[in-house]
Amino acid sequence: MTSIREAGAIAKKQLAIRELHWPGVEPHLWNRKAHKGFTTIPKTMPLILKAMDEITKGAPVSSTYLTLWCCTWDNSFVVLNKAQDMADAAGFGGQRGVHTWATRMKKLQELHFIDIKPGKSGPMSNAIIWNPHLALRYLHDQKTPGLTEATYTALLEWALEVGAKDMTEPFPSLAVMPVAAPVAGIVPSPVMPVTVPPPPPPVAAMDVPPPPPAVANVPPAPPADDAEDLL
């Protein structure tokens, strides 16, 4: 794991190498400290997006997710009042662009990457982006089809290299994690797995004595004298 001091030293070395090959290029580069309009993303984002598209093969969601992330203000929250613009940015144009974008959004919610709440723009008005590392850890634990072990291991290794502890630390408390709201038929489910306590031990069976053997109720034979009177 890289410490803050080590990261600073690495950055200085890389800057020196950059200046060696491209001297004086600073005015031509994009710098978040000098230009407005930026967002913060995990360094593992390429593998996060790769894993998403492997899970949703045939209906990739990575462009929808990245567009959503770029609409935040570093607060993991987005107001979905510009669906057409977001659909276009995600690569879904034409008459069915918004519809396709909406189906991708619902898939992201179903996979616990985001949650959606209704509001003044309709049933899809607000979105929150969950920690993608935690979401992928959950999907890996659930053995979600499409999430390959190779991609997940590569993500874990990259996270360890950059010091992303959320790939290895225990899951945060679920006390503040809401349940995903139902959207257009999606069945709500917890964002993260709930630890269910083990069932109580079975109660020992009581020793019940066996019932007494059944006795046939046979009427006694009549006395011999009575039998002769009947003849």
Secondary structure, 3 states (H helix, E strand, C coil): CCCHHHHHHHHHHHHHHHHHHCCCCHHHCCCCCCCCCCCCCCCCHHHHHHHHHHHCCCCCCHHHHHHHHHCCCCCCEEECCCHHHHHHHCCCCCCCHHHHHHHHHHHHHHCCCEEEEEECCEEEEEEEECCHHHHHHHHHHCCCCCCCHHHHHHHHHHHHHHCCHHHCCCCCCHHHCCECCCCCCCCCCECCCCCCCCCCCCCCCCCCCCCCCCCCCCCCCCCHHHHHHCC
